[in-house]
Amino acid sequence: MNAFEKIRNELTATYLEREEVVEGLLCALVAGQHVLLLGPPGTAKSELAHEMCKRVEDARYFQWLLTRFTTPEELFGPISLKGLEQDRYVRVTDGKLPRAHVAFLDEVFKASSSILNTLLAILNERRFDGGDGPAQVPLFSMVGAANELPEDEELSALYDRFLLRYQVDYLEEDFRFLQMLTAAPAGEQTTVSMKELAEARERSRAVTVPGEVLRDVAELRRRLAEKDVVVSDRRWRQSLDLLRARAALSGRERVTGDDLGLYCHMLWTDPAEKAIVEECLREVAHGHEDEAEKLLYQAREIAENARGPHEDEDSAEAAAVEALAKLHDLQRRLDAILSEAHARGRAIERVTAFRDEVRSMVRALLAAEQGETDSRH
């Protein structure tokens, strides 16, 4: 188990019912993307962001609650008095957002116009102009939090920059709630160095996205468009970075169908679209299982008809021969589904079980036919 897996396990053990959020935060950290957490206060949004930063040695963290009265100085630093004495209008950014590796902005959509453009430049280009010209900032990932989506059209660009979007709420399960109340303080805290994080990012960039996965992505896009869920080309392109990061964090050099689950948190704009995305993703990722299950039902019906009753031995033998031919064809079709699903990295356990059941039907019919032949002789 690598250090990132240990961090994930430790955080999910502490922050209950937050497994998907923890995974998304780790993937965003490696992919250099941003995460939006939507939900009420008191759902550990800021704690998770802070904890993620603490797991990277020597990483700087910045946190701020935005209001409509927040000034640029609070986020980007005050104007240098010494600079003014020299007729230079520059900001002192120590301890502020331009110096952070991980940032958390609560009520992020309260950003005013005076803050918005600078914030977008930091998120998009990782650049900040503090008075001496644009300079690169060290930001790995920003976590934004809000109770509700922005209504102001001016904030749509900011909303779009959060590639991962999660809805978080209070604990649902009673036993999780009781577990939270009685939880002991967190024990071991695995960390990674800046060098290890940089290496993880390099591995992530080297991960390949095979053609079969790209075809699944194209199929998902088509299904969503049919249901009027339109996603920008830029978001689709950036989404591959997160798929690569997830694969790299799992120790793989190729993206598989399992990684597509992240799309549940990337492709919706309105939360009402989330169910549509999940359904389309299920159809793409598990459609082979649905198709295989239909073939299994056909096989069961064929086998049942072959067992009779029949008018005489000749009609029984003819029914068995016909059933065997049909079952062999269904078995070949199940083998083809299984082979394609395996090549695409999809779950194959259920399809394998379906195929094996059809094989058992074939063996049972052959045994019954052989028994009838032996009895006649």
Residue pairs with C-beta under 8 A, 6 or more apart in sequence:
1 9
2 249
2 251
3 190
3 191
3 192
3 196
4 26
4 30
4 192
4 200
4 249
5 249
5 250
6 190
7 26
7 55
7 190
7 191
7 192
8 22
8 23
8 26
8 249
10 186
10 188
10 189
10 190
11 18
11 22
11 48
11 51
11 52
12 18
12 19
12 22
14 51
14 183
14 186
15 21
15 22
15 44
15 47
15 48
15 51
16 171
16 176
16 179
16 180
17 171
17 172
17 173
17 176
18 44
18 48
18 168
20 166
20 265
21 35
21 37
21 48
21 166
21 168
22 48
23 246
23 262
24 35
24 164
24 166
24 262
24 265
25 35
25 48
25 49
25 52
25 141
25 143
26 52
26 245
26 249
27 33
27 164
27 242
27 245
27 246
27 249
27 262
28 34
28 35
28 141
28 163
28 164
28 242
28 245
29 52
29 56
29 102
29 140
29 141
29 197
30 197
30 200
30 201
30 204
30 245
30 248
30 249
31 201
31 204
31 241
31 242
31 244
31 245
32 140
32 141
32 201
32 241
33 141
33 163
33 164
33 238
33 241
33 242
34 123
34 141
34 142
34 143
34 144
34 161
34 162
34 163
34 164
35 141
35 142
35 143
35 144
35 162
35 163
35 164
35 165
35 166
36 108
36 143
36 144
36 145
36 146
36 159
36 162
36 164
36 165
36 166
37 43
37 45
37 48
37 143
37 144
37 145
37 146
37 166
37 168
38 145
38 146
38 147
38 148
38 149
38 165
38 166
38 167
38 168
38 271
39 45
39 145
39 147
39 167
39 168
39 169
40 147
40 169
40 170
41 147
42 170
43 168
43 169
43 170
44 168
45 104
45 106
45 143
45 145
45 168
46 63
46 104
46 106
46 145
48 143
49 61
49 63
49 102
49 103
49 104
49 143
50 61
50 63
50 104
52 102
52 143
53 59
53 60
53 61
53 101
53 102
54 61
54 189
54 191
55 189
55 190
55 191
55 192
56 101
56 102
56 140
56 191
56 192
56 193
56 194
56 197
57 191
57 192
57 193
57 194
58 193
58 194
59 101
59 102
59 140
59 194
60 99
60 100
60 101
60 102
60 138
61 100
61 101
61 102
61 103
61 104
62 95
62 96
62 97
62 99
62 100
62 102
62 103
62 104
63 103
63 104
63 105
63 106
64 70
64 74
64 75
64 97
64 104
64 105
64 106
65 106
65 107
66 105
66 106
66 107
66 108
66 109
66 110
66 111
66 115
67 107
67 110
68 110
68 112
70 110
70 111
70 112
70 115
71 114
72 114
72 115
72 118
73 79
73 91
75 96
75 97
75 115
75 118
75 119
76 91
76 93
76 96
76 97
76 98
76 118
76 128
76 130
77 91
77 92
77 93
77 94
77 95
77 96
77 98
77 130
78 91
78 92
79 89
79 90
79 91
79 92
80 88
80 90
80 91
80 92
80 131
83 89
83 90
83 131
88 131
88 132
89 131
90 130
90 131
90 132
91 98
91 130
91 131
93 99
93 128
93 130
97 103
97 122
97 137
97 139
98 122
98 128
98 130
98 137
99 137
99 138
100 137
100 138
100 139
101 138
101 139
101 140
102 139
102 140
102 141
102 142
102 143
103 139
103 141
103 142
103 143
104 142
104 143
104 144
104 145
105 111
105 142
105 143
105 144
105 145
106 145
107 145
107 146
107 147
108 144
108 145
108 146
108 158
109 144
109 146
109 149
109 150
109 152
109 155
109 158
109 159
111 119
111 155
111 158
113 154
116 154
116 155
116 157
116 158
118 128
118 129
119 158
120 157
120 158
120 161
121 127
121 128
121 129
121 134
122 128
122 137
122 139
122 142
123 139
123 142
123 158
123 161
124 161
126 136
126 137
126 139
127 134
127 135
127 136
127 137
128 134
128 135
128 137
129 135
140 197
144 162
149 159
149 270
149 271
150 156
150 158
150 159
160 232
160 235
163 235
163 238
163 239
163 242
163 266
164 242
164 262
164 265
164 266
165 265
165 266
165 268
166 265
167 271
167 274
171 177
171 180
192 200
200 248
200 249
203 248
204 241
204 244
204 245
204 247
204 248
204 249
205 244
206 248
206 253
207 244
207 245
207 247
207 248
207 252
207 253
207 254
207 255
208 253
208 254
208 255
209 240
209 243
209 244
209 254
209 255
210 254
210 255
212 343
212 344
212 345
213 243
213 255
213 256
213 257
213 259
213 260
213 344
213 345
216 257
216 260
216 284
216 285
216 344
217 236
217 239
217 260
219 284
220 260
220 263
220 267
220 280
220 281
220 284
221 231
221 236
223 280
223 283
223 284
224 230
224 231
224 267
224 276
224 277
224 280
227 276
227 280
229 267
229 268
229 273
229 276
229 277
229 280
231 267
235 266
235 267
239 262
239 263
239 266
239 267
240 255
242 262
242 266
243 255
243 259
243 260
243 262
244 255
246 255
246 259
246 262
247 253
247 254
247 255
247 256
247 259
254 345
255 345
256 344
256 345
257 285
257 344
257 345
257 346
257 347
258 345
258 347
260 281
260 284
260 285
261 281
261 285
263 277
263 281
264 274
264 277
264 278
264 281
267 273
267 277
268 274
268 276
268 277
283 290
285 346
285 347
286 346
286 347
288 337
288 340
288 341
288 346
288 351
289 347
289 350
289 351
291 337
292 334
292 337
292 338
292 350
292 351
292 354
292 355
293 350
293 354
295 330
295 333
295 334
295 337
295 354
295 358
296 334
296 354
296 357
296 358
298 330
299 326
299 327
299 330
299 357
299 358
299 361
300 361
302 323
302 326
302 327
302 330
302 361
303 323
303 327
303 361
303 364
303 365
305 319
305 323
306 319
306 320
306 322
306 323
306 324
306 365
307 368
308 316
308 319
310 316
310 319
313 372
313 376
316 372
317 369
317 372
320 365
320 368
320 369
321 369
323 365
324 362
324 365
324 366
324 369
327 358
327 361
327 362
327 365
328 362
330 358
331 355
331 358
331 359
331 362
334 351
334 354
334 355
334 358
335 355
337 351
338 348
338 351
338 352
338 355
341 347
341 348
341 351
342 348
